[in-house]
């Protein structure tokens, strides 16, 4: 019995010693000494994030890349180009107002009935972003797209002329229009490289890297 009591006492003393040593080596004081110093943490501004470049920015969390603005036709073409990357769960869209300085159009026809007929023919050929001008000096003309920059407008004009619309024209015209910006959250380096590559195929569009907007 005495032997058993001695062994129990020895076990309790050993446990006490282990707990004491553990508290000295990894207690609250030790944990505090191992913490990252909060005064050394720095939040990056969107400009500083962009300066990191696509590869480093892609390794950060809560980073968004915005690409646009895109017309409805360009948006659909852009989404089709991004489809192989399977970004649907990371992607969102937002509408923005932009000032367009150029437009491509077909000259006015004699009346609204003729304009509607021409519009139906264009849509039947698969030509999108078309509408009838209802008021003003260009009433009953067919709008074929409005653009912020001349390069994008000329690219649209050339594409339409290649489809046989040889009477399409380009003129300066300032107006406010709604276009789309695509937003990809926490993109991979591959996705960011593809977005920069596609930017060159969509005149007037641009990519911007920065911190994601916080939910309202």
N, C-alpha and C positions, 0 to 999 in steps of 0.2 A: 504493500500500500504506500509506504514511504517512497519507494522507487517511482511509483506512478505519479505521486504528487510532485516529486522533484522534476520529473520529465515535463509535466504540465507547466510548472513554473518556468523552466528553461525555455519552453516554446513561447510562452507569453513574453518573456524578456527579449527573445529574438525578434518577435513580431513588432514589439515596441521600438526596438533599435532600428529595424528596417523602415518603419513609418517615419521616425525622426530624421534619419538620413535622407529619405526621399523628400521630405518637406524642406530640408536645407538645400538640396541640390536642384530641385525642380519645383519649388514652391512659387508663390505669387511674385516674389521679388525676382526670381530667376526668369519667370515667364515675361515679366515686364522688361527685363534687360535684353531679351531676345526679340522684342517686338520691333517692327519697322518704325522708324521715327516719323511721326505724322507731319512734322515740320519740313520733312524732305519730300513729301508727296506734292506733285504739281499737276494740276489739271491743264490739259492742252486746249488751246483755242482751236476753232475750225481752221484758221490759217496755218497754225503749227502742225495740225494733223495733215493737212494737204502737203506741207513741205516735207513730210516724211517719205512721200512717194508711195506708189500703189502697193509694193511688196510689204513694206513695214506697216502701212496703214491697215492692210488686210489682216495683220496679226492682232490688232486691237479689237476690243469689244465695244458695242454700241457706236459703231462707225457706219455712216450711210454714204452711198455714192448716188448723186442725182444726175440724171441724163435727160436733156431736153433743151428747149421746148420742142415738141413734136406735133405736127398736124395729125388729124385723125388717120389719114392714109399712112403717114410715116410711123405713127404709133403702132398700127397693125403690122407693118413690115418689120418694125423693131422687135416687137414681141415674138414674131415668127423666127427672127434671127437669134433671139436669146433662148428659144425653147429647148435646144439641145443641152443647155446648162442646168435645166430643171430648177429655176429660181422662183417658181410660183409662190412658195411658202415664205420667201424672203422679200418678195417684191410688192410694192404698192404704187399707186398713181395719185397724182394731184393735178387739178386744173389751175392754170394761172392765166392772168391777163397779160398779153404782150402787145406791143405797138408794131403793127405791120406797116412796112414802107413801100412794098411792091405787090402788085397783083397780076395774075395771068387770067386772061378772059377771051371770050369770043364776042365779037361786036354785036350790038343790038340787032334784033330782027324786027319785023313789021309790027307785031302785036304779041300779047301774052300767050295766045293759043299757039303761035309758032314757036315761042320761047319754050313753052312746056313740052312741045313735041321734040324740040332739039334736046332738051334736058333728058327726056325719056330715052332718046337714041344713045346719048352718051352713057347713061347708066346701064343700058343694055349691052354696051361694049365693055362694061366693067370699070369705067372711069369714075373715080370717087372724088369727094370734096368738090362737088359741083352744085351750083344753085343759080336761081334766076334773080337778077337785080330788079327790085320792084319799084324803086323810086329814083329820082334824080336824072341827070343828063344821060346816064348809061342805063336807063330803064329798058328792060327786056334783053339786056346783055346776059351772057352766061359766065358767071365767075368760076374759074378753074383753080382757085387757091390764092391765098394771101400769105406773104412772107416777110420776115424781118429784114433779111438781107438780099441783095441783088443776085448773089451767087446761087442761092437756093431757088429763087424765082426763075433764073435762067436754066437751071437744071430741070425744073418742072416743065418749062416751055419746050426744051429740047426733047424731053420724053414724050410729050403730047404730039409734037410735030412728027416724031418717029412713028406714032400711031396713026398718022394721017390727018391730024388737025392742023393743016398748013396755014389756016387763017387765024390761029391763036396769036394773041399779042401780049406784050408785057409793058406795063406803065407804072410810074410811081403813084402810090395812093396810100395815104396815112390813115389808119383806122385801128381800133382796139379789137383784138380777137382773143378767143379762148383757145389755149393749146394745153398739151399734157406734158408733165414731167414724170419720168419713171424713177422710182426710188428703190434701191437694193440695200437691205440692212445686213451688216456684217458679211460682205461679199468675200469670196476667196480671191487669192491673187489671180487665179485663172479668169474669174468673172470680171475683175477689174481690168485686166489686160484686154479682154474681149470688148468691154464697153468702150475703152479708149480706141480700139481698132474700128469699131462700128461708127464712132463719132465722125470719122472721115467720110463715111458713106452717106451721112445725113447732113447736108450743108445747113449751116445755121444752128446746129445743135452743139452742146458743150457738156462736159462732165465736171462735177464739183464734189469734192470729198470733204466731209466734216462730221461733227457729232450729230447723232440722230435727234430730231425734234422730240421733246418730251410730250407724252400724251396729255391732251387738254383735261 
